Amino acid sequence: MTVDSTAARKPRRSSKRAGAKKAAGEPELVQLLTPEGERVEHPDYSIDLSPEELRGLYRDMVLTRRFDGEATTLQRQGELGLWASLLGQEAAQIGSGRATRDDDYVFPTYREHGVAWCRGVDPTNLLGMFRGVNHGGWDPNENNFHLYTIVIGSQALHATGYAMGVAKDGADSAVIAYFGDGASSQGDVAEAFTFAAVYNAPVVFFCQNNQWAISEPTERQTRVPLYQRAQGYGFPGVRVDGNDVLAVLAVTKAALDRARTGEGPMLIEAFTYRMGAHTTSDDPTRYRLDEERELWEAKDPILRLRAHLEKQGLADEAFFAALETESDALAKRVRDTVRTMPDPEDMAMFEHTYADGHALVDEERAQFVAYQASFAEETN
């Protein structure tokens, strides 16, 4: 799905107006689609999409959620070693992913499965690393989508450095870096903000604030809303309703356009919620209440857009039925692909680490060879 880049207006230079006032107790944020599926206006951001484009966004979110759910099930069945679910964050990822152009470059963490979908990365390629058969199953330069980064926050520095290079090359493309609310406490992210600001790098920092850094709530991470941190570095910040795919699309397009035209970095805080566990090794019932999750389930990004499509007569039952069939086919393909992934050679983990070899790697390889041989000796 391609969205007209002129649909989203540039944000005002001041970051003080982060969005329209919400109901009492609710944060200030940019919203274009209410949890009930009603379109609302915002003074600084707007988006005008065709019925086909709206259905395309819905399809993206549904298929991404189905893939994500299938991966979680495969991990529970022992087919994957670990999985980091995006459940509840589909709008933040699809909206921002669809805002990028082909020549933009994306630096993800390890949870951006929806963004990968938007960049044309085959979903099954995301699973090799979690099955332990490769270090990432795609060429980053084919889709301008970097390999997943497990080290928390380091990709913000990589993105900033890449963006500085883009600026020196005189290109009109932009870079976007994803990270979570927990990563915002990392020194790497602070350093990336500093370099991006000082060098006016064409980079958008996209923080998915899903309320929990594993078991640490946001209030243990910051005393002010995360988007306001940008002010201290000298560039704008904005908080968007991360469960509103239209608002995320509008805000991210505006931020990327701003970066492309030489106006420098911007921080987007997508205010959303991690409805599942941090990863499949985590048990969120030990640190958060069911009532909290139920509150956010009422703001489900997929149900929100479906309500809008149905109220406006933009999708019929045939559309939803066909999408369910497509979803089932995707799930089957994911299962079949994962279960037939070939195992790597035992010694492959030691290759391609250093271009010219390394004494420590050679020592570790020899130790591993001896370890493997010990099993053969025990069976003789």
C-alpha positions in Angstrom: 0.0 0.0 0.0 1.4 3.4 -1.0 0.1 6.5 0.8 0.4 10.0 -0.7 3.2 11.8 1.2 1.4 15.1 0.9 -1.4 13.9 3.1 0.3 14.6 6.4 1.1 18.2 7.2 4.4 19.2 8.8 4.3 19.7 12.5 4.7 23.1 14.0 8.3 23.9 15.2 7.3 24.1 18.8 7.0 20.7 20.6 4.8 22.2 23.3 1.6 21.2 21.5 1.9 17.4 21.4 -1.8 16.8 20.7 -5.4 17.6 21.5 -6.6 17.5 25.1 -8.1 14.2 26.1 -10.7 13.3 28.8 -9.8 13.8 32.4 -7.0 11.5 33.5 -6.0 10.7 29.9 -2.7 12.0 28.5 -2.4 14.6 25.8 -1.7 13.0 22.4 -2.4 13.1 18.7 -5.4 11.1 17.8 -7.4 10.9 14.5 -9.5 7.8 15.3 -11.1 7.2 18.7 -11.3 3.8 20.3 -14.9 3.7 19.1 -13.8 4.1 15.5 -14.9 7.7 15.1 -12.8 10.1 13.0 -11.7 13.3 14.8 -9.6 16.3 13.6 -6.3 17.5 14.9 -5.0 21.0 14.4 -1.4 20.0 13.4 -1.8 16.6 11.7 -4.2 15.2 9.2 -4.4 12.3 6.8 -6.7 11.6 3.9 -6.9 8.0 2.8 -9.0 6.1 0.2 -11.2 3.2 1.2 -8.7 0.9 -0.4 -5.8 2.3 1.7 -7.9 2.0 4.9 -8.6 -1.6 4.1 -4.9 -2.1 3.4 -4.0 -0.8 6.8 -6.5 -3.2 8.4 -5.2 -6.1 6.4 -1.6 -5.3 7.4 -2.5 -5.3 11.1 -4.6 -8.5 11.0 -1.9 -10.5 9.1 0.8 -9.2 11.4 -1.1 -10.2 14.5 -1.8 -13.6 13.0 1.9 -14.2 12.2 2.9 -13.0 15.6 0.4 -15.3 17.3 1.6 -18.2 15.2 5.2 -17.5 16.2 4.2 -17.5 19.9 2.4 -20.8 19.5 5.5 -22.3 17.7 7.7 -21.3 20.6 5.3 -22.9 23.1 5.5 -26.1 21.0 9.3 -26.0 21.2 9.9 -25.0 17.6 11.4 -21.6 18.6 13.8 -20.8 21.4 12.2 -17.4 22.2 9.7 -15.0 20.7 9.0 -11.3 21.4 5.4 -10.6 20.7 4.0 -7.3 19.3 0.4 -8.0 20.4 -1.3 -4.6 20.9 1.3 -2.6 19.1 0.2 -3.3 15.5 -1.0 0.2 14.8 2.2 1.8 16.0 4.2 -0.5 13.7 2.0 -0.6 10.6 1.3 3.2 10.8 4.9 4.1 11.0 6.1 1.4 8.6 3.7 2.5 5.9 4.9 6.1 6.4 8.4 5.2 5.1 9.6 5.5 1.5 11.5 2.7 -0.2 14.7 4.7 0.0 14.4 5.4 3.7 16.4 3.1 6.0 14.9 1.4 9.1 16.8 0.3 12.2 14.5 -2.0 14.3 14.9 -3.6 17.7 13.7 -7.3 17.9 9.9 -6.7 18.0 9.3 -4.8 14.8 7.5 -7.6 13.0 4.9 -5.2 11.6 7.5 -2.8 10.3 9.3 -5.7 8.6 6.0 -6.6 7.0 5.7 -3.1 5.6 9.2 -3.2 4.3 8.6 -6.4 2.3 10.6 -8.8 4.5 9.1 -12.2 4.3 7.7 -13.0 7.8 9.3 -16.4 7.8 12.7 -14.8 7.5 12.2 -13.3 11.0 12.1 -16.7 12.6 15.5 -18.2 11.8 17.3 -16.3 14.5 14.6 -17.3 17.1 15.0 -20.9 16.0 18.7 -20.6 16.2 19.6 -21.5 12.6 20.9 -18.1 11.5 21.8 -14.6 12.8 19.0 -13.0 10.7 17.5 -14.3 7.5 17.5 -11.3 5.2 19.8 -9.0 3.4 19.3 -5.6 5.1 20.1 -3.7 1.9 17.4 -5.4 -0.1 14.6 -3.7 1.9 16.6 -1.0 3.7 15.6 -2.9 6.9 18.4 -3.6 9.2 18.8 -6.9 11.0 17.1 -7.2 14.4 19.1 -5.7 17.3 19.0 -7.5 20.6 21.3 -5.2 22.5 19.0 -2.6 24.0 19.3 0.9 22.4 22.4 0.4 20.3 20.5 0.7 17.1 19.7 4.3 17.9 23.4 5.1 17.5 23.6 3.0 14.3 20.7 4.9 12.8 22.1 8.3 13.8 25.5 7.5 12.2 23.8 6.2 9.1 21.6 9.3 8.9 24.7 11.5 9.2 26.1 9.7 6.2 22.9 10.2 4.3 23.2 13.9 5.0 26.8 14.0 3.8 25.8 12.2 0.6 23.2 14.8 -0.1 20.4 12.3 -0.4 16.8 13.3 0.4 16.0 10.1 2.2 15.4 9.7 6.0 16.2 7.2 8.7 14.0 5.9 11.4 15.1 4.1 14.6 12.8 2.1 16.8 13.2 1.4 20.5 11.0 0.9 23.6 10.4 3.0 26.7 12.9 0.9 28.6 15.6 1.6 26.0 15.0 5.3 26.5 17.0 5.0 29.8 20.0 3.6 27.9 23.1 5.8 27.4 23.2 4.8 23.8 19.9 6.5 23.1 21.0 9.7 24.9 24.2 9.7 22.9 22.2 9.2 19.7 20.0 12.1 20.6 23.1 14.3 21.1 24.8 13.4 17.9 21.5 13.7 15.9 20.8 17.1 17.3 24.3 18.6 16.9 24.7 17.2 13.3 21.1 17.9 12.3 20.8 14.3 11.2 17.8 13.3 9.1 16.6 10.7 11.6 13.3 10.0 13.3 13.4 8.3 16.7 10.3 6.2 17.2 9.7 5.1 20.8 7.0 2.5 21.3 6.0 3.3 24.9 4.2 0.0 25.7 4.1 1.0 29.4 6.4 -1.8 30.6 10.2 -2.3 30.3 9.9 -6.0 31.0 8.6 -5.7 34.6 9.5 -2.0 35.1 6.6 0.5 34.6 7.2 3.7 32.8 7.1 5.8 36.0 10.3 4.0 37.0 11.9 5.2 33.7 11.0 8.9 33.7 9.4 11.7 35.6 8.1 13.5 32.5 6.4 12.1 29.3 9.1 10.5 27.2 8.4 12.8 24.2 9.4 15.8 26.2 13.0 14.6 26.5 13.5 15.8 23.0 13.3 19.4 24.1 16.4 19.0 26.2 18.4 18.1 23.1 17.0 20.8 20.9 14.6 19.0 18.6 10.8 18.5 18.6 9.0 15.6 20.3 5.4 14.5 19.9 3.2 11.9 21.6 0.8 10.0 19.4 -2.0 7.6 20.2 -0.1 4.4 19.4 -3.3 2.4 19.0 -4.5 4.8 16.3 -3.0 3.7 13.0 -4.1 6.8 11.2 -2.6 9.2 13.7 0.7 7.2 13.7 0.8 7.3 10.0 0.2 11.0 9.8 2.7 11.9 12.5 5.4 9.7 11.2 5.0 10.9 7.6 5.3 14.5 8.8 8.4 13.7 10.9 10.1 11.8 8.0 9.2 14.7 5.6 10.7 17.1 8.0 13.9 15.1 8.2 14.2 14.8 4.4 14.0 18.6 4.0 16.9 19.2 6.3 15.0 20.2 9.5 16.8 17.5 11.6 15.7 14.9 14.0 12.4 14.4 15.8 11.2 12.1 18.6 7.8 10.3 18.3 6.4 8.6 21.4 3.8 6.1 20.4 1.6 5.7 23.5 0.5 2.1 23.3 0.4 -1.1 25.4 2.1 -4.5 25.3 -0.9 -6.8 25.7 1.2 -9.9 25.9 4.4 -10.9 27.7 7.7 -9.1 27.1 8.9 -12.3 25.6 7.8 -15.9 25.9 10.1 -16.3 28.8 8.2 -13.7 30.8 5.1 -14.0 33.0 3.4 -10.6 33.1 0.8 -11.8 35.7 3.6 -11.5 38.3 3.9 -7.7 38.0 0.7 -6.2 36.4 -3.0 -6.4 37.0 -5.5 -8.1 34.7 -7.7 -4.9 35.0 -4.9 -2.9 33.3 -4.8 -5.2 30.3 -8.6 -5.2 30.1 -8.6 -1.4 30.0 -6.2 -1.4 27.0 -8.0 -4.2 25.2 -10.9 -1.8 24.9 -8.5 0.4 22.8 -7.4 -2.5 20.6 -6.0 -1.0 17.4 -7.5 -3.6 15.0 -11.0 -3.5 16.5 -10.8 0.3 16.3 -10.2 0.4 12.6 -12.7 -2.4 11.9 -15.4 -0.3 13.7 -14.6 2.6 11.5 -14.7 0.5 8.3 -18.0 -1.0 9.3 -19.6 2.3 10.4 -18.6 4.0 7.2 -19.6 1.1 5.0 -16.0 0.7 3.7 -15.7 -3.0 4.1 -18.2 -5.9 3.9 -18.4 -9.4 5.2 -16.8 -10.8 2.0 -13.7 -8.6 2.7 -13.4 -9.9 6.3 -14.0 -13.5 5.2 -11.3 -13.3 2.5 -8.9 -11.8 5.0 -9.5 -14.6 7.4 -8.8 -17.2 4.7 -5.6 -15.3 3.8 -4.7 -15.2 7.5 -5.1 -19.0 7.8 -2.9 -19.5 4.7 -0.2 -17.3 6.2 -0.2 -19.2 9.5 0.1 -22.6 7.7 3.0 -21.3 5.6 4.8 -20.0 8.7 4.3 -23.4 10.5 5.5 -25.4 7.5 8.5 -23.2 6.9 9.7 -23.2 10.5 9.5 -27.0 10.8 11.5 -27.5 7.7 14.3 -25.0 8.3 17.6 -26.8 7.9 20.0 -26.9 10.9 23.3 -25.0 10.4 26.6 -26.7 10.5 28.0 -27.0 14.0 31.1 -24.9 13.3 29.2 -22.2 11.4 28.9 -20.0 14.5 32.6 -19.4 14.4 32.7 -18.2 10.8 32.4 -14.6 9.5 33.2 -13.1 13.0 36.5 -11.6 12.1 37.7 -11.1 8.5 41.3 -12.3 9.2 40.7 -14.8 12.0 41.2 -14.3 15.7 43.2 -16.3 18.3 40.4 -16.3 20.9 37.8 -17.5 18.3 40.3 -20.2 17.2 40.6 -21.3 20.8 36.9 -21.4 21.4 36.4 -23.4 18.1 38.9 -26.0 19.3 37.2 -26.2 22.7 33.8 -26.7 21.0 35.2 -29.4 18.7 36.5 -31.3 21.7 33.2 -30.9 23.5 31.3 -32.3 20.5 33.7 -35.2 20.3 33.1 -36.1 23.9 29.6 -37.1 23.1 30.8 -39.5 20.4 33.2 -41.1 22.9 30.4 -41.7 25.4 28.4 -43.6 22.9 31.2 -45.9 21.9 
